[in-house]
């Protein structure tokens, strides 16, 4: 967990309890051109695998990041605001 004490932002691993908030955040930021659905079970799997990271301040979700590796170990990532 990263704690940016000056402004109260905490960056931590996402948990299953964050799924609804992440989906709401992604829905607000979703492009009108997006075609892939964001499903709760997919976000839960990301949380279970340790690939979901969230930023929050005072319990309010500010952002989410998916960090993962491919099958041959190369790091890759996708950011959602």
C-alpha atoms as one frame of an Amber mdcrd trajectory, in Angstrom:
protein
   0.000   0.000   0.000   1.272   3.456  -0.916   0.139   6.290   1.320   0.579
   9.789  -0.114   0.030  11.480   3.227   0.190  15.063   1.969  -3.112  14.748
   0.161  -4.520  11.618   1.808  -4.445   9.462  -1.326  -3.920   5.748  -0.684
  -2.970   3.346  -3.503  -3.599  -0.306  -2.664  -4.534  -3.675  -4.085  -8.167
  -3.844  -5.056 -10.503  -6.238  -3.273 -13.849  -7.818  -4.101 -15.486  -5.081
  -2.041 -14.198  -2.520  -4.552 -15.851  -4.107  -7.587 -19.077  -2.077  -7.585
 -17.166   1.186  -7.158 -14.698   0.289  -9.912 -17.532  -0.558 -12.299 -19.261
   2.721 -11.445 -16.044   4.671 -12.014 -15.398   2.909 -15.323 -18.985   3.583
 -16.375 -18.491   7.309 -15.790 -15.254   7.308 -17.797 -16.459   4.930 -20.522
 -15.985   6.078 -24.091 -19.008   6.051 -26.366 -16.848   3.949 -28.712 -16.153
   1.199 -26.148 -17.488  -2.191 -27.223 -16.183  -4.523 -24.492 -18.467  -4.998
 -21.508 -17.095  -4.500 -17.995 -18.505  -7.406 -15.969 -18.423  -7.803 -12.192
 -17.085 -11.363 -12.414 -14.158 -10.186 -14.550 -13.271  -7.421 -12.076 -13.613
  -9.906  -9.192 -11.134 -12.207 -10.943  -8.704  -9.296 -11.339  -9.008  -8.553
  -7.621  -8.537 -12.230  -6.722  -5.412 -12.417  -8.913  -3.856  -9.274  -7.403
  -4.029  -7.435 -10.732  -6.465  -4.710  -9.617  -5.072  -1.615  -7.896  -7.166
   1.299  -6.653  -6.518   4.835  -5.484  -8.774   6.313  -2.831  -9.007   9.284
  -0.518 -11.185   9.233   2.552 -12.867   6.040   1.369 -13.775   7.564  -2.022
 -12.497   5.713  -5.074 -10.430   8.004  -7.306  -9.017   5.604  -9.885  -8.286
   2.010 -10.799  -5.411   0.320 -12.589  -5.077  -3.190 -13.988  -1.521  -4.514
 -13.884  -0.738  -7.964 -15.271   1.772 -10.160 -17.074   1.349 -12.192 -20.222
   2.020 -15.923 -20.471   5.760 -15.469 -21.093   6.289 -13.062 -18.235   6.312
  -9.717 -20.017   4.755  -6.974 -17.938   1.786  -5.192 -19.441  -0.809  -2.803
 -18.095  -3.995  -0.947 -18.880  -5.166   2.118 -17.039  -8.760   3.141 -16.442
  -9.579   6.498 -14.923
